[in-house]
């Protein structure tokens, strides 16, 4: 952002936020918007003497010019959507408006918007993993709402956004609308067996039951633990919970629950109230080829939206699109360095499995059936023709377990051409699959001056909003555990923890590294 600097004495900003007219020579000076947060910064950097009220008004004017006007962007929202559809064929955009009593009115009040970019839709259908994480995060501007997201898993176990929406609130009605739009894009029927994972937010559970009653709905284990530790605190209870959720057989789950019963009957009864099909691998379906217990998919993506949630609607939506466009390019650079046949993450997983499999002995039972015995004496039955093991890890993930790898090596010893473990990995982990998914790239769009005027006869206006009393809060509410950890850290060191903060370089002003590790040149002042 640039402001006009004349002299240290004559330059000032009026109470109306406009620059006073002076006859001295004008000089452009580059100023960051963050510099407007403090009059002292402007005093040191530009030798300007201003009041906090003048700084606030000047920053509001500068922010409006850089990021756009909150109300005006609703008027041009349809034109932005048309540009998205034009530049990225196959894109789905749906805008819902409030009910209007007068049909002849030329004004419609915005309610919600759903976007599924065509290339991302086509890429997700090639992933081969029928699982989506669902979550929402709040907006921070003058027209608050919720950003709903549906995030999948790619071949490298990375996040892959499929669709996003901006709705009025996180309710059953808004979630039903979002899921119905999502189903139309992904060809999901009423009786679909698709897998979803989410927190137990208000409205999402009844919405999934209503829209997709046959779908598998997993609950994020971290949020179950957050509810549990309000009464049962400590690492001991946390380990018991994770043991129950992590075992992959029903027999192992029953044994883990008995350990909980012995330790604390009330906790056992509390966990029994949550159906095990929602939170334990022993009761998960095998269709999705993914055994995740946490909804980190959406939480990782929501972290990328921190700088977008206080922006005007078009600026916010385009921030998401630009982030996705840049992320695809980053993945392309990683793919170019890979040799395959599996993705980097899948290769590391299989290497660890191979290390564990070296301690197992195998007995061939004929016709693709094997008995595998471990170092502690446990036995598992492996059926190579079905790509299945009685431990169920191969069935759940699509990655051969250590019992299956031991059988594959046994096949190689007897001259079989199929004695290579990589050939038995599900295609969802192949490098070729990863390439096919990210071959669908997002195309750039033009700025507003080149948008085609909307042919819709009505004009959109901002949504309803009742301003709350007091200063609006921008930071999310921390859980009791986060507050206690923060208090302990400050009491021990006397300083705020830096965990989760992004470092900004003083030289190039880029994030992710500091001045010592910077490889660029020091930024020049114009």
N, C-alpha and C positions, 0 to 999 in steps of 0.2 A: 504494500500500500504506500502511496506517495502523497505527501502534503507539501504545501508551498511555504518556504522559509524566506523571510526578508531579513530583518535584523533582530537581534536578541531583545531590543527595547520595544520596537514598533510592532512586532508580531504578537497578535493575541486573537482569541476566539471569543465572539460575542456570546451572550446568554442564549441567543437563538441558534447557536451552533454554526454560524456563518463566519467567514473570515472577513476582518475589517479591510477596507480598501486603502492601500498605501501606494505611494508613488515610487517607492524604491524598487530596485531591480529584483525580479523574482528568481528564485533558485530552487530546483527540485531536490528534495532529500528523501531517501528511502527509509521508511519507518515501518516497523512491524506492528500489527494490531495489538500485540501483547504489550507494546510500549505504552499504550494508552491506559493501562491498568493503574499506573501510579504517576502523579505529577512529578515526583522526584526523578523518575526515569527520564521524562522529557526535559527536565531541568539539566540533568547531567549530559544527556546525549545531544540535545538540540539547543540548549541554553534558552529555554522558553519558560516564562513565568505564567502559570495558569492555575486556576482553582479546580478542585475535584469536580464541581458541577460542570465546568467547561470541558474537562476531559471526558466526562461521562457522555455529554451530548455529542462531542466530536467523534467519540468511538461509535456511538449509535449511528451517526451519519455515514461514517466510513464502513461499518459492518453492513449497512443496508446497500451501499454501492457495490461491495465486494460479493456478498452472499445472496443478495436479492431481497425483495420485499415479501414479507410473510403473506399478506393478503393478495397482492398482485399475482403471485405465482399460482394461486388457485384458478385465476382467470385463464392462464396459459397452460394449465395442466393437460387438457385434451390435446393441444398441439404437441406437447412433449411426448405424450403417449403415441401419437401418430408417427412421430419421428422415430421412436423406438421400434415400432412395427415395420416401418419402411427400411430401416438400416439393418435389422435383424429379423429376417423372415421366419415365420413360425411362432413369433412372440405372442403371448396372450396377455391382454390388459383388460381388466374389468373395473369399472367405476360404479359405485353404488351411491345413490343420493337419498336425502331425507324425503319422506312423503310430502307431497305438495297438494294442498287442498284445492288450489286453483290451477287446473291443467293448462290454462292459457298463459300462465305467468312465464316470463322469459328468464327467470332466475331459479336456479336449483342449488340447494345447500349440500355441500360435499359431506359424505358420510364415511366412505372407505374406498380403498383401491387395492387391487391384486395384480401382481406382475409375475409372469413366468417367461423368462427370456428363451427364445427358440433354440439357440445353440446349447444352452444348459439343459433344456428339456431333452434334446436328442442325445446329449452326452450321458445323462443319467440313465437312460434306457439301455446304454451299452455297458454300464458298470457291473451288472450281474448280481447286485446285492440289494434285495428288496427290503431296505430298512431306511427310515427317515426319522430324524430327531426333530421334535416340535418344541418351540419355545417362543417367548415374547419378551420384549424389553420396552421401556417407556420412553416417550418423547419428552423433551425438556423445553420446547418453545412456548409461545403464547397460545398455541392451539395443541394442547397435549393429546396424546393418543398412545397406541401400542403398535410396535412393529412385530408382526408375526413372521416367523421364518420356518422353512422346512429344509433341513440340511441332511445330505446323504454322506456315504463313505465311499471314497474312490479306491483304486487298486493298491495304493500305497498307504491305506488307512488314514488318509487326509480328509479334510472336510470338502464337501461339494454342494454348494447351495443350489437348490432346485427352484424354489419360489419364495416370494416375500410379499407381505401386505402391510398396509398402514390402516389400522382400524380405530374405531372410536374408543373401545375398551376391550379388555380380555374377558369376554362373556361367552356363555354357551352359544348364543346366536352368532357372534362373530367367528367363533371357532368352527361352527357348522358351515358357515358361508365359505371360510377359507378352505376347509377340507373338501367341500363339494367342488370348488374351483380347481383344487389340486387333483382331485380324482378325474375330472374331465381331461386334464392335460396328460396324466399318466395312465389313462385308460383303466382306472380302478372301478370295479363294479360294487354293488351293494354287498355282495357276499365275498368280497376280496379277502385273501389271506395275507395281506401285506402286514409288515411289522412296523410299529411306531414305538418310539421311546420318548418320554417326556417327564417333567416334574409333575407333581399332582396339583397343577394350577386350577384355579377356580374356573370351571366351565369346560375344561378340555376332556375330562373323563366322560361326562354325559354326552358330549359332542361326538366322540369317537364311537360310543355305543349306539348312538342314533344314526350316524352316517355309514359306519363300517362295523356292523355288529360282529362279523366273523374275523376281524383283524386281530392280530396279536398286539397287545399294548403293554410295554414294559415300563416300569417305574424306575426313575433314577435312584440308585442306591444311596448316593450321597445325601439326598434330601430325606430319604427314609431315616438315615442315621442322624440327620439334624433334628428330626422330630423325636427320635429315640433318646438322644443324649440329654434332652430336657429333664428326663427322669433317671436314665441309666447312663451315667457318665463314666469315663475312664477308657483306657486302651483295651482292657480285658473284654468289655462288652462290645467294643468296636470289632475286635478280632473274631469274636463269636459270630457277629452279624456277617462279616465278610466270608467266614468259613461256610456258613449256611448258603450264602449266595453264590459262592465260587464253585462248589462241587458240581459235577456234571451228571451224576446218577441219582436216581430217587433213593437208592439205598444209602448213599453217602449223605444225602440231605436229611433223611430221617435220623441218621446217627448224629449229625451235627445239631439237629434240633433237640435231641435227647441231652446233649451236653449243655445246651442252653437251659433246658428244664432242670437239670441238676444244679446249675449255677444260680438261676433265678426264675422261679415259676411265673412270676408276674410278667417278666419280659417274654417268656415263652408264650404266654397267653396273648400278649400284645402282638407278637409277630404272627401268631396263628390267625389273627383277624385280617391280615393282608393275604389275599390269595397268592400262593407260591408261583403261579404261572406268570405273575407280573414282575417278580424280582429275583428269581432263582434260575440259574442255568440248567439245573436238573429238570425243570419243567418248561424250558424254552422250546419253541419249535425250531426245526432244522432248515427251514426254507430260506432264511435270510443270509446264511453263511457268515454270520457275525454274532459274537457272543458278548457284546459290550454290556456293561452294567451301569455305566454313567452316561449322562446326557452332555458330555463334554463337547459334542459336535456343535451344538447351538451356542454353548457358552464361549467357545473359542471364537465363533463368528461374531457373537454379540460384542466381544471385546474390541473388534475392529470397527464397531459403529459408534464408539464413544464420542468421536469428534463430529459425527453426523446428526446426532439426535437432537441438537438444539438449532439445527438449520431449518430454513424454509422448506416446504414440501418437495419442490423440484430439486433443489440443491441436495437435500437428504437422499432422495431416490437416485439421483445421478452419482452421488458419492458411493453408494452401494455398487452401481454398475461399473464405475471406474475401478473400484477395488477388485471386483471380479475380473475385469479385463486385465489388470496388471498381474493378478495372481496366476492367471492362465499362462502368461508370458514367463513368469518365474518357474512354473512347473515345466514348461518347454525346455528351459535351460538345464534343469535337473535331468529330464529325460534324455537330453542329448549326451549326457555323460554316462548314462547307464548302459550296460552291456547285456543284461538279462541273464536267463530267460524270465526271471521274476523281478518285481519291483524291489527297491532297496530295503524297505521295511519287511517285506515278505522274505527276502533272502536272509536277513538277520534272524527272523523267527525260525526259519527252517534250519539254519546253522545251529541254533540252540537246541532244537529238537534232535538233530543228528547227534549232538554231544551226549544228550540224555539216552538216546537209543543204543549207544554203544555198550551199555551195561545189560542189555536184555538178550535172552536166549529164545529161539524160535523152534517150534515143532510143526511141520507141515501135516495137515490132516487131509490133503487132497482137494481137488476142485476149487482152488482159491481160498481155502479155509486154513487158518493158522491159530496155534495156541502160543501165546507169548508170556514168558515168565520174567518178572523183574528181579532186581537185586534183593528186595525184601520179601520175595516169595509170592507176591500178588500175581494172579493170572488174568489175562484178558483174551477174548476171542475176537479175531480179526477176519472180516469177510472182504477180500480184495475185489471181488466181482461187484459188490454193492458199494464199495468204498465206505465201509462202515466198520466201527470198532465198538466193543461193548463199553468202553469208557466214554463214548459219545463226543469226544473232543473233535474228532475228524468230521463227524456228522454236523456238529454245530458251526464249525469255522470253515470247512472246506480245505483246511491245511492238515496233511497227514500227521497224526500223533506219533509219539515215540514208539508205540507198539507197531503201528503201520510201517514206519521207516525201517524198523528191524526186520519186518517181513519182506519189504522191498529189497533190502540187502541180501536176504536169504534167497530171493528169486534170482538176483544177479549171480550169486554163487553157483546156482544150478543152470546158468547159461541163458537166462531169460533176457530178452531185449528190453523188457519193461522195468529193469532193476535200477532205474534212476529216480530218486525221490521227486525231483522237480516235475517229472511228467505226471505225477499223481496229484499235484496241487490243483485246486479248482481254478478255472480260467479267470475268475475275478481277481486273482493275484498276479496274472501274467503282465509282463511289460508291454506286450502287444495290446492288451486290453486298455492299459493306462494310456497308451498312445492314441488309440481310437477315441477314447473319451475326450481327451484334451485336443483332439484334432478339430473339434467344434469350438471355434473361437468367437469372441464377441467383436463385432465391427464397431468402429467409432461413429459418433453422431455429430451433427452440425449444431452450432449455437442458435439462439433464439431468432436471430435476424434472418436465418434461412429456413425456418420452420414454415410448413404449409398451414395457412389459417384453417381452423376447424370449421367443418360444415354443420356442426351441431347448432341448432337455433337457440339453445339456452346457454346461459352464462353461469359458471360455477362460482360460488362464494364460499368463504371459510366455514368450517363446521361450528356447531354450537359450542360455546365455552363459557363457564361461570368462573370468574376469577376468584381464587381462594384468598383468604385473608393472610397477610404477611408476605415475607419475601419467598419467592418460589424456590423449592429445594431442587438441586441438580444432582446431588450425590445419592446413590442408592442406600437403603437402610441396611446396616450391617447386622449379621446374626449375633446372637449372644456369644458364640464361640469366637468369632472374629474380634469382638470387643475385648474379650478376656485375653486373647493372644496379644492384641495391641497394647493392653494395659501392662501385661507381663514384660513385654519387650521394652517399653518405656521405663518401667520401674527398674529394670536391670541395667540398661545402657544409658538411660536418660535422653535418648534420641528417638525420633520417629523412624520406623523401619523403611528401607528403600525398596523392599520387595514389591514387585509389580509396577514400579515406576520406569518410564522410558527415559534413557539418557539422551540429552541433546548436545551435539558437538558445538563448541564455541567458535570453531573456525568456519565450517561450512554450513552450520545451522541445520544439519541433517540429524535425524534421530537414529538411534541404534548403536552409536559409538561415542567415545569422548575425544577430547582434543589430543590426547597422547597417541591414540590409535588411528587418528584421521590420516587418510592418504591424499586428501584433496588440498586445494590452496585456500588460504585465508580469504573470506568473503570481502569484496571491495565495496567501499562506500561511494555512491555516485553523488 
